Amino acid sequence: MLIQSRPGEAAVSAHDRVYRTLRGRIMHGEMPPGQALTLRGIGAQFDVSMTPAREAVRRLTAEGALTLSSSGRISTPELSNDRIEELASIRALLEPELASRALPRAHMALIERLQSINATVSEAVVKQDAVGYIRSNLEFHRTLYLRAQAPAMLAMAETVWLQLGPTMSKLYGRLNRTEVPQHHRLILAALRAGDEPGLRLAVRTDVTQGLRMLVQ
């Protein structure tokens, strides 16, 4: 028996597809700071009408992933130094707490998974692949934080990552990385040792050191 879609289901599906794809691109630094978008352009790119494009932009604007000027111009955020410092401070408070909550559940399989992701980070560094680096770096952190079993806190962290995505791409270009961040190794060592203070310090340093270079 065929199941007919209810009115609005197709539009919801289209909107969700546009939202999730744009969200991933922004979070992973595929769009530079200040890149302009239009509803017409989004609609054409995703082959959707203006309604799902508009709804996706509305959600992303609410999350701080896009900015909407008084004239209606849509763009990725260009963060001031004060804003970068604020978001870095939020990461410094939130992510060590997530890591600390994850520590009691950091079994060997998790550590091996994190090591594997870190190898992907290393490959992206060697290839000078900024998007691949940002994506795998965030995957490293998210995989650890999922073990905290604190979904509200993780959602807050992801919102910060989303707002920082374009800036992270800019930062990667400035750092010109040639090796994997050493703090990931320190995070892994602290997890193996069950060293909660060491884990907090390694995470805090890892998530803030680079960002604060942008405001110096």
N, C-alpha and C positions, 0 to 999 in steps of 0.2 A: 504494500500500500504506500503510495506517495504521500509524503508529509509536506504540506505547503508552508512556505515561510509566512510568518505573520507580518503585517504591515510594519515597516520600519526596521526589520531585522537586517535587510541588505545594507541599509544606510549605516546602521550601527556597526556592522562588520567592516564596511569600507572605512568608516571613521577610525575604528580601532586599528586597522592596518596602517593607515596613514600616521596615526599618533605613535604607534610603537616603532615604526621604521624611522620617523623623524627623531623620536626620542633617543633611539640608539645612535643615530648619526651624530646628534649633538653631544651626547654624553661621551662618545669615543673620540671627539675632536675632529670629526670629518668636515666640520664647518668652522671657518675661522671667526674670530670675534668681529661683530659688525656686519656679517653677511646678510644682505637683504633677501627677503622672500616675499612672494605675492600669493594670494589665494588662487588666482588664475594659474600661476606657475605650478603651484602644488597640485591643483586639480589636474593639470595636463600631465604632470610627471607620474601621478598615480592613477590616472584615468578614472577620476571620480568627479562628482559634481561639486559645486561650491559649498554645499551644506556639510559634508564630512570634512572637507578641507578647513572650513571655518571652525568646526567643533574641535578638530585636532589642534589648531592654533590656539583656540581658547584655553584648552587644557594645558598646553605647553607654556602659555603665557602665565597661567595661574601658578605653575611650578617654578617660574623664573628661568625656564629654558629659552624663552623668546621674550623680546620686549615689543611693546606696541606703543608707538608714539601718539601724541594727540592728533597728528595728521593722518594716522592710520598706517604708518610705515611699520612693517614687521621685520625684525632682524634678530640675529643672535646677540647675546649680551656682550657689551664692551665694559669690562669691570674696572672700576677705579681702584687705586691702591688701597683705599680704606675698605672697599668691599672685598678685595682679595684677602686682606688681613682678617676681616671678620669671618669669612668662610674658612680660612685656615684655622682660626681659633675654634670654630665649631667642630672641625674635624679633630682637632687636638683634644677636645673634651669628649666627643662622642665615640670615636673609633677605638681608643684604648679601653673604654668601658665595654664595648662590644667584644673586643678581643679577650678581655678578662673574663667575661661571662662564657665565652667559648672554651676557655682553657680546660675546665673540668671534663669537657666532652671531646677534647682533642686527641682522639685515638690514633694509632699508627697509620690507619688507612687514610685519615684526613691529612696527616703530615706528608704522606707519600703523594697524595693528590696535589698538595700545595707545591711540593718539589717539582712535580710534572708541569704545573702551570708556570713555575718560575723558569723552567727550561724554555717554555714558549716566550716568556719575557726576554730571555737571553737571545733567542733567535731574532726577535723583533729589533733588539738593540743592534745586533750584528748587521741586519739588513737596513738599518736606519729607517725603520717602518714606524712612524709616529703613531698612526692609528692602531696598528697591531700592538704596539707597546702599551698605549693607554688602555685598550680593550683587555689585554691579558693582565695588566697590572690591577685593574679594577676587579677582574675575575678572581685574582689571588685574594684580594681583600674580602670580596663578597663571599667566597667559598668558606673562608674562616669565620666570618661574622654570622653566616647562616647557622653555625653550631651554637651561637649564643641563644637561639630560640627567643629572640626579642624583635618581633616583626615591626613594631612601631618605631623602634630605634633604627633598625636597618632601613626602613622607608625614609626616615629623616636623612640618613647618610646618603642614600641614593639621590635624594633631591639636591643635596649639596654637590654631589658629583655631577649631576645634570647641569647645574648652573655654572660649574667650573669647566665643563667639557671644552668649549672653544679656547678658553684661556690655557688649559693644559696642553693643547696643541701648540700654542705660542711658546709656552714654557719649554716644551721638548726641543723646539728649534733653538732656543737660547742655551740650553744645557749641553747640546751636542753630545749626547751620551755615547760612550764607547764600551761601557761595561754595565752589568746588572747592578741595580742599587744594592749596596751591601746590607741595608737594613732588612731586606727580605731574609737574608741568611741569619741575621740576628733574631728575627721573628721565629724562624724555624728552630733555631737553637733553644730559644726560650720555651717554645712549645714542648720540645723533647725533654727539657729539664724540669718542666712544670714551674718555671720561674715567672711568677705573676708580675713582680715589679720590673723585671727585665723585659717582659713582653710589652707591658704598658709603655716603657721608655722607647723600645724599638719601633712600635707602631706610631707613637706620637711623633718621633723624629722623622719617620718615613713619610708620613702624610703631610707634614708641614714644611720640611726643610726646603724643598724645591720651590713651593709656592712663595715662600718668604723671600726668595731670591728675586722675584719679580718686583718687589716693592722697595728694594734697596736702592 
